[in-house]
Amino acid sequence: MSARDEMLRRFLDAASRGDVETVSVLMSQSGALMNQRGEQGWTALMLAARNGHIDVAKLLLSHRCDTSCTNRSGQTAADVAHFWGHRHISRLLASVPNPDPNPDLRHLLPSRAVEELDTYFNRELLDRKSDKRSDSEWLTAKQASPETVFLLFHELNPLVTSGAEDADPAQPKTRLCRLRAPAVQELLKNKHTVVVFLGVEKPIKQEKPEIREIQEKPKIQEKREKPEIQEPSDGLLAWFALDIEDDPTELLKAENPRCFFLPGAMPGLLRLSDDDAGVVAQARSVLAWHSRYRFCPTCGGNTKAEEGGYKRTCLRAGCRSLQGIHNTCYPRVDPVVIMLVLHPDGNQCLLGRKKIFPPGMFSCLAGFVEPGEALEAAVRREVLEESGVQVGLVHYLSNQVWPMPSCLMIGCFCVALTTDITADESEIEEARWFTRQQVIDALVKDKRAVFSTPPKQAIAHHLLKHWTGFSANL
């Protein structure tokens, strides 16, 4: 151990034991020790807060130590003091100037910056290439290319296949059917088929098995006349989604006898791989918009799809939607706040259940953001409406694409100001406070669990998991 490491060890040990004299002497030798972390990521102030040594805390604060430092689990010294019940140190740290209007509740929220979560439906396999959407010649050439990948949808259900070689027949591995141009040419000619350009495959360093399968030459060889439009030699592998009115399953069984349209959005879409789920999220959301905007919202006239399926234009001359830019001409995204409400004691969270949930399952409260409403205001309003609980601080964590049909789930933590529950039975069936240990038991599916959590593919699961992990290093 180097001399510097030995000095840091002695410094942190003295802070942990409440040895003010040793802490003062070592700080006089090296002021840099004040905010340095030990092997577990703890500073001297955190150790003093953990063990209730207010004199050490006062000494460190008098030298303007950094109170915003966090350990590996994201807790500040204030978080540690509050958790271990050292109110005298909590009050001391709360007296330090803080821009937060509610410093006495801030410690309940995760204080560290959170890395972007690789949440289900959020994976981006494709580069959307939005600059190509207005290039009709390029899109037409790509649709005729034998390399292009086509995904089929019928009533918003994707065409998938289940491998017979799967080891677990109870949970077959479901994969998207990737069709080639020869198999879909007749469907492309149908005027009722909606075509959406999804993008091109991103370059990958190491090919996955399913990608190699996509890039193989199609097995079906057809005599083709020289195309009128030459295929662009840009090396880009394009993907399209097709929404068809008539069910062509029987026609396609010649291509793959195990293919079928995956019925029902939930829980069917949760059976896909992360890559497939990301592609389906994009395709299904845009196709759902097309199914709802076949007629112009402005005048009621017929519309046509343009720009690779990312715009619908009214066919009625003189319609106001043809003048300027109107948001009704482009795909819609519905923002939804989903929040984990934390009890003021820091050791409980509020969960609710709807009648449509599986028996025993509780989840985070959620609701649509209304026009002209900030996210924080939406969180407070929805929690109050559904549970009767008033909320103060709101903290954003992460988001998740949710193609049912085209939502964006905005995951937040918030701190309750009141704890009495009055559930709105028209919104939810029941709401309850659960302790941290009860949530942990549910997440690990312990036999002692008193409820079940949403599946790991849902952002509600990540909110619960992050909250329990937030205090794991206390």
N, C-alpha and C positions, 0 to 999 in steps of 0.2 A: 504494500500500500504506500502510495506517495505521501510526502509530507502534507501536501494540500488536501488529499483525501482524508488523512488522519485528522487534520484540523477541522474539516467539515463534520466528520463523525463525532468528534468531541463537542463541537458547537451544537449539533442537533440533539445529542444525548443530554447536554446541559439544559437545553430548552425543554426537553421532554420531562426532566426531573424537577424543573422549576429553579435551577441554580442560576439566579440572576447575576451573581458576581462573575462566574465563569463566562456566561453569555456576554457580559459587558466587556470583559478583558479580551476575549477572542474577537469581538466586533471591533475593538480599538486596534487590533493587529491587522484585521482585514475586513473592511466594510462590505466587501463583495459577498461575504458569507450570509448576509441578512436574507437574501432572496434565493439562495441556492437550495436545490432539492436533493434529498437523499435517494437511496436506491428505490424506495417505494414512491418517489415523486412528492414527498412531503417537505414543506419548508419549516423553519423554526416556529413561525407563527401558528401554523397548523398543529404542530405538536404541543405547543403551549395551550392552544384552544382545546385540543383533545383531552388534556389532562387537567384543565382548569387552573392553570398557572397565570393569574391575571397580571402579576408583577412583571413577568417575562413579556407578556403581550404588551403592556404599557411601555416597556423599554423599547421593544421593537417598533411600536407605533411612533414613539418619540423621535426615532431616527428615520421616520417616513418609509417604513417597509411597504412593499407592494401588497395590498390587501386583496387584489384581484387575482393573485396567483392561484392556480388550480392544480390538484394532484392528478394522477392518471385516470381517475374516474370523473374528473370535472368538478370536484368540490373545492370551494374556497374555505378559508379558516372559519368564516361565519357559518358555512354549512356544517362544518365539523362541530363547532361549539353548540349550535342549535340541536344537532342530532343527539349529542351526549348530555344535553340538559344543563350546560354551563351558562345560565342566563346572564350572569354578571359579565362574562366575556362577550356574549351575544350583544348585550347593550353597549359595551365598549366599542365593539366593531361597528355597530349601527350608528354610533356617534361620529364616525369618520365621515367627512364630507362625501356625499354620494349623489350623482345626478339623478338616480332613480327616484321617482316620487313615492315609492312604497318600499323602502329599504328593508323593513321588517318582514316582508313577504318574498323578497327577491331570492332569498336563499333556498326557497322551495323549488325553484326552477333550475334546470341544468344550466350551468354558467359557461360551459366551454362551447366553442364552435364545433358543430357537428359535420362530419364528412358526409358527402352526398351518398345517400343510401341506394344500394342496387336493388330497388324494390321491384316486385313482380309487376309486369306490364310496362316497366320503365326502360327495359333494355332496348338499345338502339342497334339493331343489326344492319340497318340500311342508312345510307346517306340520302336524304329526301330530294336532293337536287331540284330545289324549287325553281331554279333558273331555267330548267328544261320544260317546265309545265306549259309555257306559251309557245314552245317550238313544236308545232304540229307535225312537221315533216320528220323530225327526230323521233317523236312518239310513235308515229305510224310505222317507221322503219323498225323500231324496237319491238313493236307488237308482231311484226312478221319474222323477227329473228328466231331461229331454232334454239338459241341459247336462253332466251327470255323465260322468266319464271312467272307462272300465272297461279293465283289463288282463287278458288271459287267459293262464293257465298250464296246461300239460298235462305231467304227470310232471316238474314244476318247470322246464320249458322255456317261456320267454315267447314269445308270439305277436309276430312282428316282420314288417317289410316291407323289401325292398331296392328302392331307386329305380332305375328303368331309365335315368334321366338321368345317373347317376354317371359321372364322367369316367374313372375307373380301374376297369374291370370286374374286375380281379384282386382289388381290395379294395372291394367295394361298401359304401356307407354304410348301415348297418343301424339301423333305428329301431323303437321300440316301436309296435305297432298300438294306437291309442287309439280304442276302440269306444264307442258311445253306447247309451243305454238300449234303444231299439227293437231293436238287434241282439243283445242278451243277455237279453231278458226270459224266453225259454224256458229258458235256462241257469240263471237265478236261481230258477226254479220247481223245478229238479231238486234233490231232497233230498240228493244226493251232492255237490253243488257246495259248495265251501268259499269263503266270502266274507270278505275282510279289508278293513276300512276303513283306507286308507293316510294320509288327511289331506286337506287343502285346499291349493290353490295359494297360495303366498306372493305378496303384492303385488310387482309389478316396475315399475321406472321406465320401462324401454324394452322393449317386447315383442320377443321373438325370433320368427322366422318360424314355428317349430314350435308356439309357444304360440298365435299367431294362428289357426293351423289348428285347434287344439283348441277355441278359443272360437267358431268359426263355428257357425252353426246347422246341424244335421244335414241332409244332403241327402235322407234318406228321410223323407217326410212320411206320417204315419199318422193315421187318424181315431181320436181318443182320447176316451173318455168322461171325464166329470168325475171326477177321482181322489177316492177316499174320504179320503185324507190330503192336505191342502193342502201344496204345496211351500213350504218356509220361504223368505221373501224376505230372506235375509241377505247375498246377493251372494257367497256362498262357493262356489267350484267344487270339488266333492268328487271324490276318486279312490278306486276300489276295485280290488282284485285278486281274480280268480276262479280257483280251481283246479278243473278239470273232469276227470272220469274218462275219458270217451270223446273221441276226437280229432275235433273238429268242423271240421277244416280245409276239407273239401270244402264244408260248409255256408257257411263264411265267405268262400269265394272269390268269392261273388256280391258281397260288400261290397268286397273288394280282391283281385284275382286274383294279386297278388304276395305275399300274406301266407303265412307258414309258421311253425312252432314251431322256434325256434333250437335245434338239437341239440347236446347236450354242453355242460357248464358251461365247460370250458376247451378251446380258447381262445375259444369262441364269445362269451361274455359280455364279452370284452375289445374287441369290435368296436362297442360301443355308445358314444353320446356320454356326456360326464360327467354331464349331468342325468339321462339315461335309466339310467345305471349306478347312480346313487344311489337311484332309485326301485326298481329291480330288487333291489338289495341288501336293502332293507327287505322288499319283498314276498316274495322267494324265501326269506329266512330264516324268516319267520313261517309260510309255507306248508310249508316243510320240517319245522317243528316239528309242525304239524297232521298231517302224514303219518306221523309217528313216535308221536304221542300220541292215536291214535284210541280207544285203550282206556286205562282208568284205571291208572296205575302203582301205585296203592295196593291195589285189589281186583280189577282186571282187567275191570271192568264197562265198558259203553259210555259214551261221553262226548258232550257236545254243545258246539258253539262258542258263546261269548257275548262281550259287550263288544266288538263290532266285530271279532271274530276274535282278540282278545288274551287270551282265557281259555277253558279247556275245563273243563266241570263234569261230574262223575260223575253218571250217571242212577240209580245204585243207592242206594236209601234206606238210611241208616245207615252209609254209607262214611265212614271217618275223614277223608277229604279234604274233606268237607263241613263239618267242624268247624274253625273258625279259618282262617288263611291258610297255604296250602301252596305252596311254590315250584314243585311239579310241575304246578300248574294254569296256569302262565304260560309264555310263550315263553322258551326257553333261549338263552343266549349262551355259547359256549365260548372262554375266554381262551387265547391262544397267544402265547408269547414268541418273537420272531424277532430275532436278535442278530448284529451284526458284531463279531467277535472281533479285537482289535488286538494285534499283536505288541509285546513290551516295547520294541523298538527304534523304535516309532512309524511305521515305514515299510512294514509289511506287514499284511495281514489274512487271516483264516482263512475259507475258503469250502469248501463241500461239494457233492456232487452225488448225486442219487438215480437209480436205474435208469430211472425213468419220465421223467426230464428229457430234453429234446432233446439230441442229440449235441453235446458240447462246452460245455454250459451248466453253470455253477457258481452257487450262490446262498448266502445266509446260512443258518446253522443255525437250526433252529426246533423247537418242541415245545410240547405242551399243559401248562398249569399244573395241578398236581395239587391235590386238596382240602387245605385247611389250609396252603398253600404261598405264601410271598411271591414277588413277581415276581423279585426279585434272586436268591432261592434257586432258582427255576425256571431262570433263565438259567444259573447255575453248574452245576446238575445236568444239564441238557440238553447243555451243551457238553462236560462230562466224559463223559457216556454215549456221545455220538456220536463224539467225536474223541479222548478221553483227555487233553484239555488242561484244566488247572486255571485258573479265572478268579477275579480279585479284584474290582476296582471295576466297578460297573455304572451306566450312565447312560442314562436314558430320553430318547428323541427324539420319537417321535410314534406314532400308531396308525392302523390301517386296518380298516374293515369288510371282511369276506371271506365272502361268502354261499355257501360251499362246505362244509357247508350253512349254518352260522350261527356263524362264528368272528369273534373280534376279535383282529387281529394287533397285538401290542404291541412296537413297534420300539425296540431298545436298542443301545447300544455297550457293550462290556466289554473289560477289559484282561487279557491272559493272564499268568499267573504261571509257566507252563511252556510249552515250545514243541514237545516231542516229540509226534508224532501217532500215535495208534492208533485207526484208524477202526473203528467198530462196523458190520460189513458187513450186519447185519440191519436197520440204520437207514439207512445211507448207503453208496454205492458207493465213494466216495473223498473225502478231504479234503486240502487243500493250502494252503500259505501263498503269497499273491500279493503282489507289490510294488505300491506306489501307481501307478507308471507302467504296470504291466500292467493294473491296474483302469481307469486312464484310457483306455488303448488300447481296452479292451473296451467302455467306455461310449460312446466316439465311433466304434466299429466300424472302428478303424484296421486296415489290412491286416496289421500286426504283431501283432494281438491273438492271445493264446494260448488264450483261452476266450471264451465269450459270457455276457452278463449276463441276468437276468430282464427281462421287458418293462417299459417305463416305467410301466405301470399298477400294478406290484407295489411294495409298500413296501420290499422288498429292494433294488430299484433306487434308491430314494431314500436308503437308508442308505449305499450305496456312493457315490452322487453327493455326498452331504453330507460324507462322510469325505474325499474327494478335494478338495472345495472348502474344507474346514476349513484345509488347509495351503497354499491357493493364494496367500496374501498373505505367505508367509514368505520 
